[in-house]
Amino acid sequence: MKAESFLPDDYRPAEDEPFMNERQLEYFRRKLITWKQDLLSQSSETIDNLQDSARSVPDLADRASEETDRALELRTRDRQRKLVAKIDAALRRIENGEYGYCEVTGEPISLKRLDARPIATMTLEAQERHERREKVHRDD
């Protein structure tokens, strides 16, 4: 029996069930796919907006404003593209049976953390250690 056939719409992963059971995996798979579809939809809107704004604007102030808007759209689009890549990686981890486990410690990532950030690859503690190390290296 496939997981999606017994996953109610109001299902939420709970600590008292086996970690990363079929229901939890299906819940996170659906969450990731929905997020990806939303991002791709926003992305196509961005492309449409950029194409609409590609017209020639004679006034220099208007043109500068338009260029600023376009640069912001492109930065947003680049962030979305990177996020889609992380979502795809999370979906692959679900398929490979690696989803929900810290890539550093191998420990389960908390369900609360995964629900808030389904692309998380580390436990909160490992992420904090990683960020502290990065900060130390940046300060050098």
C-alpha positions in Angstrom: 0.0 0.0 0.0 1.4 3.4 -1.0 1.8 6.0 1.7 -0.4 8.6 0.0 -3.5 6.4 0.2 -3.6 6.6 4.0 -2.3 10.1 4.6 -5.1 12.4 5.8 -5.0 16.1 4.8 -4.7 17.2 8.5 -1.8 14.7 9.2 1.2 16.1 11.2 4.3 14.1 12.0 4.4 13.2 15.8 7.2 12.3 18.1 5.4 9.2 19.3 5.5 7.4 16.0 8.5 5.7 14.4 10.9 8.3 13.0 10.7 8.7 9.2 8.0 6.1 8.7 6.1 6.0 5.4 3.5 8.6 6.6 6.2 11.0 7.7 8.2 10.6 4.5 5.0 11.1 2.4 4.1 14.2 4.4 7.6 15.8 3.8 7.6 14.7 0.2 4.3 16.4 -0.4 5.4 19.5 1.5 8.6 19.8 -0.6 6.8 19.2 -3.9 4.2 21.9 -3.0 7.0 24.4 -2.0 8.8 23.7 -5.3 5.7 24.2 -7.4 5.0 27.5 -5.6 8.6 28.6 -6.3 8.4 27.6 -9.9 5.1 29.4 -10.3 6.7 32.6 -8.8 9.7 32.1 -11.1 7.6 32.1 -14.2 5.8 35.3 -12.9 9.3 36.9 -12.5 10.2 36.0 -16.1 6.9 37.5 -17.3 7.6 40.7 -15.3 11.1 41.0 -16.7 9.9 40.5 -20.2 7.1 43.1 -19.7 9.6 45.6 -18.2 12.1 45.1 -21.1 10.5 48.0 -23.0 12.5 51.2 -23.6 11.9 53.8 -21.0 13.0 57.3 -22.2 13.2 59.1 -18.8 16.5 58.4 -17.0 15.0 58.4 -13.5 12.3 55.9 -14.6 14.9 53.8 -16.4 17.2 53.7 -13.3 14.2 52.7 -11.2 13.3 50.0 -13.7 16.9 48.7 -13.6 16.9 48.5 -9.8 13.6 46.6 -9.9 15.0 44.2 -12.5 18.2 43.6 -10.5 16.1 42.8 -7.4 13.9 40.4 -9.4 17.0 38.7 -10.7 18.5 38.3 -7.2 15.2 36.9 -6.0 15.0 34.5 -8.9 18.6 33.3 -8.2 17.7 32.6 -4.6 14.6 30.7 -5.7 16.7 28.7 -8.1 19.1 27.7 -5.3 16.2 26.8 -3.1 14.7 24.6 -5.8 18.0 22.8 -6.0 17.9 22.2 -2.2 14.3 21.0 -2.5 15.4 18.5 -5.2 18.2 17.3 -3.0 15.8 16.8 -0.1 13.5 14.8 -2.4 16.4 12.6 -3.5 17.3 12.0 0.2 13.7 10.8 0.7 14.0 8.4 -2.2 17.4 7.2 -0.9 16.2 6.7 2.7 18.5 9.4 4.0 16.0 12.1 4.7 15.6 13.4 8.2 19.1 12.4 9.4 21.9 14.8 10.1 24.6 14.7 7.4 27.2 15.4 10.1 26.2 13.3 13.1 23.8 10.8 11.5 21.3 11.6 14.3 17.6 12.3 13.5 16.8 15.9 12.8 13.8 17.0 15.0 10.4 16.9 13.4 9.8 20.5 14.5 12.9 21.6 12.6 12.0 19.6 9.5 8.5 20.9 9.5 9.8 24.5 9.7 12.7 23.9 7.3 12.1 20.7 5.3 15.4 21.1 3.4 17.4 21.0 6.6 20.4 18.6 6.4 21.7 19.0 10.0 20.4 18.9 13.5 20.1 22.3 15.1 23.2 21.7 17.2 25.3 20.6 14.2 24.0 23.6 12.2 25.0 26.0 15.1 28.5 24.5 15.3 28.8 24.8 11.5 27.8 28.4 11.6 30.2 29.2 14.5 33.1 27.6 12.6 32.1 29.6 9.5 32.0 32.8 11.5 35.4 32.2 12.9 36.9 31.6 9.4 35.2 34.7 8.1 36.7 36.8 10.9 40.2 35.6 10.0 
